[in-house]
């Protein structure tokens, strides 16, 4: 069983790997986990730029990304197409195959 804290560690590790693997991610400002919500699958891990979180200035906000759903059973991190995430009822989200190897 994956705890909320473990879900954060897994998402942070994925963000770090993506920054190294994708040139466009390397150009982003540093990011941080902003919030974690319980979900039918497990956990939704939200992230944002450190600058935006600290300053609360909307101009520093990263847009166009959704949260990472972390599977409560096996720690797999899935992908939500950002255009389908609406926030209120996330139990219906169309998840794509796990992005990372499972623990």
Secondary structure, DSSP 8 states (H G I E B T S, - for coil): ---HHHHHHHHHHHHHHHHHH-HHHHTS--EEEEEEEE-SSEEEEEEEEHHHHHH--GGG---S---EEEETTT--B-EE-GGG--SS--TT--EES-SS---
